[in-house]
Amino acid sequence: MKIEKIYTKNTAYQKFEVLRSNRNKRYKYQEFLIEGVRNINQAIAKGWNIKSFLYSNERNLSDWAKGVIHSTFTEINYELPEILLKDLSGKEDTSEIMAVAGMREDDLNTITLSKNPMIALFDRPSNKGNLGTIIRSCDALGVECLILTGHAVDLYDPDVIVSTMGSFFNMQVIRVPETQKVLDFMAKLKKQYPTLQTIGTTAHKEYPIYDLNLSGPVLFMLGNETDGLSRAFKDSCDILTTIPMAESSYATSFNVGCAATVMFYEASRQRALTLS
């Protein structure tokens, strides 16, 4: 195992800094940072390409950290002073190890689906927390794939990854900036799953979510936090649905993360009933 010792903010260290803070550089290198026990464990378990570990040479590593480092093949690992590791960490309590991993290719043709899939599309997400929440909800409630469209918040931003609590590495998430590619994929899905419903979400009064039959193949389409679904995706929906608010409520809608979770849960609930 090759180990490089870093003592100052040299060229190698500066690369780690831009992987944390600079979206364009992340995509130039096709690499990103992973922090947190759950995230690192899941990344390894799900076969992500771990290229390096970063850890302090001034700290006694736990048995878990030692085991991860020695059992995971990497190209090179880096030892650095605690203060430099702290500067890289996005957590108050600095992680004992961080990982550098390779990105995966965004290819709709690599998606694998079951005979009765639940899929989600998030149109131009603009908030890191919402994206992280939705990835975690997808994982928790049986959504098999999440498609991100348009110019969106960076999927590989460390804040997005940390907020998923490991679910990031257990989900098929594909970025597709071109609207027409997504529409072509939806047409392909319709042929493969003739009963597939494409269901758009809206804050306006439309069909209540609990009145829809969600036990079959379904594609939920979630709109941008400010502008909602783009016209092209809204026009491609079979139906628009909403989550009714209590009559006494001042709130007129949930934010997109909460709304997605409610809708995924309702679909999951209905599917469980059909199997019982």
Secondary structure as GFF3:
##gff-version 3
##sequence-region A 1 276
A	DSSP	beta_strand	3	5	.	.	.	ID=ss1
A	DSSP	alpha_helix	11	21	.	.	.	ID=ss2
A	DSSP	alpha_helix	23	29	.	.	.	ID=ss3
A	DSSP	beta_strand	31	35	.	.	.	ID=ss4
A	DSSP	alpha_helix	37	45	.	.	.	ID=ss5
A	DSSP	beta_strand	50	56	.	.	.	ID=ss6
A	DSSP	alpha_helix	63	71	.	.	.	ID=ss7
A	DSSP	beta_strand	77	80	.	.	.	ID=ss8
A	DSSP	alpha_helix	82	88	.	.	.	ID=ss9
A	DSSP	beta_strand	97	102	.	.	.	ID=ss10
A	DSSP	three_ten_helix	108	110	.	.	.	ID=ss11
A	DSSP	beta_strand	118	123	.	.	.	ID=ss12
A	DSSP	alpha_helix	128	141	.	.	.	ID=ss13
A	DSSP	beta_strand	145	149	.	.	.	ID=ss14
A	DSSP	alpha_helix	158	163	.	.	.	ID=ss15
A	DSSP	three_ten_helix	167	170	.	.	.	ID=ss16
A	DSSP	beta_strand	172	176	.	.	.	ID=ss17
A	DSSP	alpha_helix	179	192	.	.	.	ID=ss18
A	DSSP	beta_strand	197	201	.	.	.	ID=ss19
A	DSSP	beta_strand	207	208	.	.	.	ID=ss20
A	DSSP	three_ten_helix	209	211	.	.	.	ID=ss21
A	DSSP	beta_strand	218	222	.	.	.	ID=ss22
A	DSSP	alpha_helix	231	235	.	.	.	ID=ss23
A	DSSP	beta_strand	239	242	.	.	.	ID=ss24
A	DSSP	alpha_helix	256	275	.	.	.	ID=ss25
###
